[in-house]
């Protein structure tokens, strides 16, 4: 046995599923952009990455596949210069030129003969720097990678190069509960009789599962656990029988050319304040703004949106507190039907709140996590069929991830903005990202050119949708805001 063989580590089945999911039209890479106030020094950036990022083994390992499965193998020829590049774009490099560059990188596969990540340092017209990041989804999910990126930054500009402290990644309580599992076969929980062995295949955590922690000590609660298994099987049935969402120009056959756009930040405290008045979470507010922006875009393109609903797959963090710093993929998906057919913004908001509340009480995220684990162990042709079936049910993938709520510095330079997008699988061609940072929240959009050639037309509507709700809170008596129909009538009079 060679040293290379001794160094290899079997890849988790869920991570294997993401590794094998690559298609030319939808590459399974998480792509992000970080914009700084000032120039980053590329040599100092390399030293920072070597000292902080490479402590995670996945960033100096190659993802290999053979007849025995998928493996992480140490890269004996690792070269930092192959992963951090100073990309010189035509001057001046403004926002539109940077968006175009990010879109080009989203369509370019990562080199499979090296660890699958790259940083591209770009000089912008204002004398600043931008860092375009590409990381394959097999390495980690978005929540973990926010923590990884935080570990490369500091609270102050003058922190020594090797003195960075990682900021723990936090799940968003508005998106879902937290749960984690060992890389065991979750299907035994979903479909087979409940047993101690099946119970041992997951670590139970999060409010949703807390009531079942005493099962082993109290056999009388077996009926309760069986009801959970029944509820999860019911979710499997719902996913299998779920009808496709509405046909719009946002659905179609994706190609290899992408478009990217992002909004200007909105003060997070303002969103929270409006949400408190309306009795809605920040997440409800932001998802409603996305629904309104997509509705307005389709309307401008001449599409009738009455009775139209598009479904978005939303990742739900399933990590427990003791696994927050681990890499890999620990999330499930829930399918949210965005009420873009509702014209009244208040009514649309309350519909979004109701639908998200229903999803929080479901086992859909745990079920989809189990499905991803299963298909990662299945033959690739079967995996493709299952994932194509799930993708056909949705129009978009949406993420909402909290970043640090104070300014951060990388290699001594202040980070002003950051945004990232998770990949879209199968035939899905729309990716929406919501990220908060330093008291601000902003929207980002990555789309397939075959479906949307002008994503800036959607992005510019996000802030307008929120401002509609803000103005209603400012001009209407708060006690009337619970009745969106009455408010609409009053505004028309």
ABEGO torsion letter per residue (X at the ends): XBAAAAABBBBBAAAAAAAAABBAABBBBBBBBBBBBEBBBAAAAAAAAAAAAAABAAAABBBBBBAAEBBBBBBAABBAAAABBBBBBBOBBBAAAAAAAAAAAAABBBBAABBBBBBBBBBBAAGBBBBBBBBBAAABBAAAAAAAAAAABBABAABBAAABBBBBBBBBAAAEBBBBBBBBBAAAAAABBBBAAAAAABBBBEAAAAAAAAAAABAAAAAAAAAAAAAAAAAAAAAAABBBBBBBAABEBBBABBBBBBBBBBBAAAAAAAAAAAGBBAAAAAAAAAAAAAAAAAAAAGBBABGBBBBBBBBBBABBAAAAABBEBBBBBBBBBBBAABABAAAAAAAAAAAAAAAAABAAAAAAAAAAAAAAABBAAAAAAAAAAAAAABABBBBBBBBBABBBBBGGBBBABBBBBBBBBEABABBBBBBBBGGBBBBBBBBBAAABABAAAAAAAAAAAAAAAAAAAAABBAAAAABAAAAAAAAAX
